[in-house]
C-alpha cells in the first residue's frame, strides 16, 4: 500500500511517497537542487504520532554517511520496519547532533489521514 505525499524541507528535500507492507515501510524522497546526499544510519528517527519508533533498515539509491552522492531529481529510498496501519501521521528527523550531520532535514507531523492508499 502506497500513499503520495508532497512534504518539503526548505524547498530542497521532497518526501514523495510512503509505502507500507507487512515487513517494511519505504519512504521515497528526492532533492530539487544539486546536493551532496548521504543517509545518517545512526541519526535517523522515524516515529508515528503515538511516539512509536521504527528502526532504520537500509537506504536505496544513496549511500550511508560519510559517503555522499551528488544528486538532483533522483529518487532515493529510506527503509524502516513496518509502521502500524493505524498511524495517522509520522515524523522523519535527522539528528542534528549525529556524526556527519550536515544540514539535517526534518519532516514533522506528516499527515496520513488524507491518503488514498493504493
C-alpha positions in Angstrom: 0.0 0.0 0.0 1.4 3.4 -1.0 0.4 7.0 -0.5 1.6 10.0 -2.4 3.0 12.8 -0.2 4.3 16.3 -1.0 6.2 17.3 2.1 9.2 19.6 1.6 12.1 20.7 3.8 13.4 24.2 3.0 12.2 23.8 -0.6 15.0 21.3 -1.3 14.4 17.9 0.1 11.0 16.4 -1.0 9.2 13.5 0.6 7.2 12.0 -2.3 5.7 8.8 -1.1 5.3 6.3 1.8 4.7 2.6 1.1 3.8 0.2 4.0 3.9 -3.6 3.7 3.9 -6.4 6.3 7.6 -6.3 6.6 8.7 -2.7 5.9 7.9 1.0 5.5 9.6 2.6 2.4 9.9 6.3 2.0 10.7 7.9 -1.4 12.5 11.2 -1.4 14.4 13.4 -3.9 16.2 16.8 -3.9 15.1 19.7 -6.1 18.6 21.2 -6.3 22.1 19.6 -6.8 23.0 18.4 -3.3 25.6 16.0 -1.9 23.4 13.5 -0.1 24.0 10.7 2.4 21.9 8.9 5.0 22.6 9.1 8.7 22.3 5.5 9.8 22.6 6.2 13.5 20.9 9.6 13.5 17.6 8.8 11.8 14.3 9.0 13.7 11.1 7.6 12.2 8.1 7.6 14.5 4.4 7.8 14.4 2.1 10.2 16.3 1.9 7.8 19.3 5.7 8.0 19.7 6.4 4.5 18.4 9.9 4.5 16.8 10.5 2.3 13.8 14.2 1.2 13.3 16.1 2.0 10.2 16.8 -1.0 7.9 18.6 0.4 4.8 18.8 3.1 2.2 18.4 2.5 -1.6 19.8 4.8 -4.3 22.0 6.8 -1.9 25.0 5.8 0.3 25.3 5.9 4.1 27.3 8.8 5.5 30.1 9.8 5.2 30.0 8.8 1.6 27.9 11.4 -0.3 26.2 11.1 -3.7 25.7 14.3 -5.8 22.1 14.2 -7.0 19.2 16.2 -8.2 15.6 15.0 -9.1 16.8 11.4 -8.5 14.6 9.3 -6.2 16.2 7.6 -3.2 14.6 5.5 -0.5 14.7 5.1 3.2 13.5 1.7 4.5 12.3 1.1 8.1 10.5 -1.7 9.9 6.8 -1.8 9.2 4.7 1.0 10.5 1.3 0.4 12.1 -1.5 0.7 9.5 -3.4 2.7 12.1 -0.9 5.5 12.2 -2.3 8.9 11.4 0.9 10.9 11.0 4.7 10.5 11.3 8.0 12.3 11.9 11.1 11.7 9.9 14.0 13.5 11.5 17.8 13.5 11.0 19.5 14.1 14.3 21.4 17.4 14.1 23.9 16.1 16.7 24.7 12.9 14.8 28.2 12.3 13.4 28.3 13.5 9.7 25.1 15.6 10.1 25.2 18.4 7.6 22.1 20.5 7.2 19.9 17.7 8.6 16.3 17.7 7.4 13.1 17.4 9.4 9.6 16.3 8.4 7.3 16.6 11.4 3.6 15.7 11.6 3.3 14.4 8.1 -0.4 13.7 7.8 -1.6 10.3 6.6 -5.3 10.9 7.1 -5.8 12.2 3.5 -4.0 9.2 2.0 -5.6 7.4 -0.9 -3.8 4.1 -0.2 -3.1 2.1 -3.4 
